[in-house]
Amino acid sequence: MKKLILAVCLLPFLAAGAKADPFSDFKTQIAAQGKALLKPFAADLGGVIGANDFNSGRSLGFPGFEAGLAATIQAKPSSDNRVLRDAGVKAFGAALLHAGAALPLVGADVMVRGVGYSGFSIVGAGLRYGVIKSGTLTKFIPDVSVSAYYDAINYDYFKGSHMSLDAVASFDIPVIKPYAGVGLDRTKLEIKNVSALLNGVDASISKPRYTLGVRLSPLPLLYVYGAYNILHGQTGYSIGAGAKF
């Protein structure tokens, strides 16, 4: 437990991976090797964003509220992602601050999230709907929810969007709450500020991801979690912490 809490405190540093700015050589690599590199780069970026979508299948329930920090690290770029591989990037990722609140009457949660560092930013929002919710007498049936997110992405040399759809199931048992989920990421990026020949060129790609994790509640209202991901065929890890009211 102490090790997990320590790891959560180090999230902003872990999410940056081996380099403070893993995208710093994007302009050089794209200019040298061309637009064909954009799609596999977009796939990897969409995976580390989308893997932060959930850590439970349980919706908040009105008037619930939560806030926290989530981060996902991909162990290495995919074999086709020459932008990062040729720049010598190893592990890389994204960390996001997030907050959510339950909407009255409709039974859905609205979420917002974002991050900004080294010229890179993500600002997004989403909706989560609880399909199945366990109760006092049905504690050992899974909570199941579906969610959808839209994120605007901006960097010095590219801009774009990330959209994701997710389904996740979890067990709301005391202290340890395992969960599993599947998601679909669609990421679109457009080159900017690189060259007259490449500026405005875009690429989009859709890929699935899979997650298996556990969420812990060491103190009332507080939680930490960790997860193993298959991010579009690549190994990734998620970790986070938050408060839920």
C-alpha positions in Angstrom: 0.0 0.0 0.0 2.8 2.5 0.9 4.6 1.8 -2.4 1.4 2.3 -4.4 0.7 5.7 -2.6 4.3 6.7 -3.2 3.9 5.9 -6.9 0.8 8.0 -7.1 2.7 11.0 -5.7 5.2 10.6 -8.5 2.6 10.5 -11.3 3.5 13.8 -12.9 7.1 12.6 -13.3 6.3 9.0 -14.3 3.9 10.1 -17.1 6.6 12.1 -18.8 8.5 8.9 -19.5 12.2 8.8 -20.2 12.3 12.4 -21.6 10.8 15.6 -20.2 9.2 16.2 -23.5 8.9 12.9 -25.5 7.5 14.8 -28.5 10.4 17.4 -28.8 11.8 15.7 -32.0 8.4 15.5 -33.7 9.2 18.3 -36.2 12.6 16.9 -37.1 11.3 13.3 -37.6 8.2 14.3 -39.6 10.2 16.8 -41.8 12.8 14.1 -42.5 10.6 11.1 -43.1 7.3 12.5 -44.2 3.6 12.2 -43.4 3.5 8.4 -43.3 4.8 8.6 -39.8 1.8 10.5 -38.5 -0.8 7.7 -38.3 1.3 5.3 -36.0 2.2 8.2 -33.8 -1.4 9.1 -33.5 -2.3 5.6 -32.5 0.2 5.5 -29.7 -0.9 8.9 -28.4 -4.6 8.0 -28.5 -3.9 4.9 -26.4 -2.2 6.6 -23.5 -5.0 9.2 -23.4 -7.8 6.8 -23.6 -6.4 4.4 -21.0 -7.1 7.2 -18.4 -10.9 7.0 -19.1 -11.9 4.8 -16.2 -11.0 3.0 -13.0 -14.3 1.6 -12.0 -17.6 0.4 -13.5 -19.6 2.2 -10.8 -21.3 5.5 -11.6 -21.4 8.3 -9.1 -25.1 8.6 -8.5 -26.6 12.0 -7.8 -25.4 14.2 -6.0 -22.0 12.4 -6.3 -18.7 14.2 -7.1 -15.1 13.0 -7.7 -11.8 14.5 -8.6 -8.3 13.1 -9.1 -5.2 12.5 -11.1 -4.6 9.7 -13.6 -1.6 8.7 -15.7 -0.8 6.0 -18.2 2.6 5.0 -19.5 3.3 2.9 -22.6 6.4 0.8 -22.1 7.8 1.6 -25.5 6.6 3.1 -28.8 5.0 0.7 -31.3 7.3 -0.8 -34.0 5.7 1.5 -36.6 6.0 4.7 -34.5 9.2 5.9 -36.0 8.6 9.5 -34.7 9.4 8.3 -31.2 11.6 5.3 -31.9 14.0 7.2 -34.1 14.1 10.0 -31.5 15.3 7.5 -28.9 12.1 7.8 -26.8 11.5 4.7 -24.5 8.6 4.9 -22.1 6.2 7.8 -22.6 2.7 8.7 -21.5 0.1 11.3 -20.4 -1.2 12.4 -17.0 -4.6 14.1 -16.6 -6.3 16.0 -13.9 -10.0 15.0 -13.9 -13.3 15.9 -12.1 -16.8 14.5 -12.5 -20.3 15.1 -11.1 -23.5 13.2 -11.3 -26.4 14.8 -13.2 -29.8 14.8 -11.7 -32.7 12.7 -13.2 -30.7 11.3 -16.2 -28.6 8.9 -14.2 -25.4 9.9 -15.9 -22.1 11.5 -14.8 -20.4 14.4 -16.7 -16.6 14.5 -16.6 -13.9 17.1 -17.5 -10.2 16.6 -17.7 -7.0 18.3 -18.9 -3.3 18.8 -18.7 -0.7 21.2 -20.1 3.1 21.0 -20.1 6.1 21.7 -22.4 3.8 23.1 -25.1 1.5 20.1 -25.1 -2.1 20.2 -23.9 -5.2 18.1 -23.7 -8.6 19.4 -22.7 -11.6 17.0 -22.7 -15.0 16.1 -21.5 -17.1 13.0 -21.3 -20.3 11.3 -20.2 -20.6 8.0 -18.2 -23.8 6.0 -17.8 -24.3 3.2 -15.2 -25.9 0.2 -16.9 -25.9 -2.0 -13.8 -25.3 -0.9 -10.3 -24.9 -3.2 -7.3 -26.6 -2.6 -4.0 -26.6 -3.8 -0.4 -28.4 -7.0 -1.2 -26.7 -7.5 -4.6 -23.1 -6.6 -3.5 -21.5 -9.4 -5.6 -23.0 -8.6 -9.0 -20.7 -6.3 -11.1 -21.2 -2.6 -11.6 -21.2 -2.0 -15.3 -20.9 1.4 -17.1 -20.3 2.8 -20.5 -18.6 6.1 -21.3 -17.6 8.4 -24.1 -15.0 11.1 -24.2 -13.9 13.9 -26.6 -10.4 15.5 -26.1 -8.8 18.4 -28.0 -5.1 17.9 -28.4 -2.6 20.7 -29.1 1.2 20.9 -29.4 3.7 23.2 -31.1 3.8 21.0 -34.2 0.5 19.2 -34.3 -3.1 19.5 -33.2 -6.1 17.2 -33.3 -8.7 15.3 -31.4 -9.2 12.0 -29.5 -12.6 10.3 -29.2 -13.1 7.2 -27.1 -15.9 4.7 -26.3 -15.6 2.4 -23.2 -17.3 -0.3 -21.3 -16.1 -1.4 -17.9 -17.2 -3.8 -15.1 -16.1 -3.8 -11.5 -17.0 -5.3 -8.2 -17.8 -2.9 -5.3 -16.4 -5.1 -2.5 -14.8 -3.7 0.6 -11.3 -2.1 0.2 -10.2 -4.0 -3.0 -12.3 -3.4 -6.1 -11.1 -5.2 -9.2 -12.2 -4.0 -12.7 -11.9 -4.8 -16.3 -12.7 -2.8 -19.4 -12.4 -2.4 -23.1 -12.2 0.8 -25.1 -12.0 2.1 -28.7 -9.8 5.1 -29.4 -10.2 7.3 -32.6 -7.4 9.8 -32.9 -6.9 12.4 -35.5 -3.8 14.7 -35.8 -2.9 17.5 -38.2 0.7 18.7 -38.8 1.4 22.4 -38.2 4.5 24.7 -38.1 6.7 22.1 -39.7 7.0 23.0 -43.4 4.8 24.5 -46.2 4.7 21.0 -47.8 3.5 19.2 -44.6 1.4 21.8 -42.8 -2.3 20.9 -42.8 -1.6 17.2 -43.6 -3.7 15.0 -41.3 -4.2 11.3 -40.4 -6.7 9.4 -38.3 -6.8 5.9 -36.9 -9.1 3.8 -34.7 -7.8 1.1 -32.4 -9.1 -1.0 -29.4 -7.5 -1.2 -26.0 -8.0 -3.5 -23.0 -7.6 -2.9 -19.3 -7.4 -5.1 -16.1 -6.9 -3.2 -12.8 -7.6 -2.9 -9.1 -8.9 0.1 -7.2 -8.1 0.4 -3.4 -9.9 2.5 -0.8 -7.3 2.9 2.0 -9.4 5.7 3.6 -13.0 6.6 3.4 -13.8 8.7 0.3 -10.2 8.3 -1.0 -9.0 5.8 -3.6 -5.9 4.7 -5.5 -5.7 2.4 -8.4 -3.3 0.6 -10.7 -3.9 -1.3 -14.0 -2.3 -3.3 -16.8 -3.3 -2.3 -20.3 -2.9 -3.6 -23.8 -2.8 -0.3 -25.7 -3.4 -1.1 -29.4 -1.2 -4.1 -29.0 1.4 -2.5 -26.8 2.0 -2.9 -23.1 1.0 0.0 -20.8 0.4 0.7 -17.1 -2.0 3.1 -15.5 -2.0 4.5 -12.0 -4.0 7.2 -10.2 -5.6 8.6 -7.1 -8.7 10.6 -6.2 -11.5 11.5 -3.9 -15.1 10.5 -4.3 -18.0 12.1 -2.4 
